[in-house]
Amino acid sequence: MSPPPLKKTKKRSSLTAGVEPPQEDSIAPPSLSLTSLPDEIIFNCLTRVPRCYYQNLRSVSKTLRSLVNSPELHRLRSFLPNKPKGSVYILFHVDKTPLYFWFTLRETEKTSTTTKIEYRLVPYSTPIRSKFMYRSCTIALGPEIFFVGGYIKPSTKLWILNTRSGDLTKGPNMNVARTCEAVVESIDGKVYVMGGCDDDDIHVEVFDPNSREWTVAESKKKLQPMRRLRASVNGKVYMVKGEKIVVYDPSKGQRFKKVKMPSGGGRHGGGLFYMCAVADVLYCYYFTHGLMGFDAKLKVWRRVVGLEKLGVAIFHNAATVEYDGKLAIFWHGSSKKDIRCVLIMLDLIGDVIRGTIEWCGTVAIMPYNYSFYRCFACSED
């Protein structure tokens, strides 16, 4: 068997002798990244990413963090078709620890035209070690959640969670220290803090999210400590006191009216489990009457019908919030690990309000040591 033919080699000149020829294949082409594209293209891509993933994008690089937090991105998202009107954020506390976890409600993608819409709770942020999240009064306004005052010990502190950026910052202090007995509500784009203090001269304070300043509001009468059942409708705050609902009008600086609860509501609102405003209607769940809606303009109560199959159990120790014009109710299922949710459409038909279940199901399965604590509705604006 003859040996294989020798390969022909090119004779090297004296100029190139001892010099290695360039390795053409050893140089890899430069890799492309999202941040190497023009900003307008990146914004175009980011507007199509669900907001629940923004927290992960912020941790990729400083450039992406800056773009995700940019007001321009949120301006462009406002032009998207079928854009959700808001997002629901839920706070869980890990028992016997100072840890708190935030989750947000997200609509899952449809797998086919016949598959109905599903909802899930997805993690929003890393664990936060903050006692004030449990021991302070809270309210959501726009894309921010405000934590005001202290628990038993009065405090002037204000903490602000920006749901767009995930940043938790300390705001300017109030003029007066307040406890958790204060009532906090949003009216006309501002945060009103009422009561929870011993100062008669500065009983109501107002925080402007735009100017980041506190001002003292007029209050002709001192507001006594009330239950933390409250809601704002048509620029007024509705709060439970005894067998009545007290109405505070900031334009008049006083409690000017009382709304009588449906008969049999119970002393100190004992039969009232929660209050929630949806589309300028005040909804309350009473043990004796079920779900009722109060028309603030006509001053009449209406019963909500059509929800009999839900049963009474879900309304006990439940959390409620307005979500995209619907009433969202969250509660623990048969097991503490199961977090259930129902979305209810509410329509006025004659003298009653018709409740229609749009969706109901399990949105999360949590560890046993996770306590479902609070939920908030934040807007994109």
Buried (B, 14 or more C-beta within 10 A) or exposed (E): EEEEEEEEEEEEEEEEEEEEEEEEEEEEEEEEEBBEEEBEEBBEEBBEBBBBEBBEBBEEEEBBBEBBBBEEBBEBBEEEEEEBEBBBBBBBBBEEEEBBBBBBBBBEEEEEEEEEEBBBBBBBBEBBEBEBBBBBBBBBBBBBBBBBBBBEEBBBBBBBBBBBBBEBEEBEEBBBBBBBBBBBBBBEEBBBBBBBBEEEEBBBBBBEBEEEEBEBBEBEEBBEEBBBBBBBBEEBBBBBBBBBBBBBBBEEBBBBBEBEBBEEBEEEBEBBBBBBBBEEBBBBBBBEBBBBBBBBEEEEBBBBEBBEEBEEEBBEEBBBBBBBEBBBBBBBBEEBBBBBBBBBBBEEEEEBBBBEBBBBEBBBEBEEEBBBBBBBBBBBE
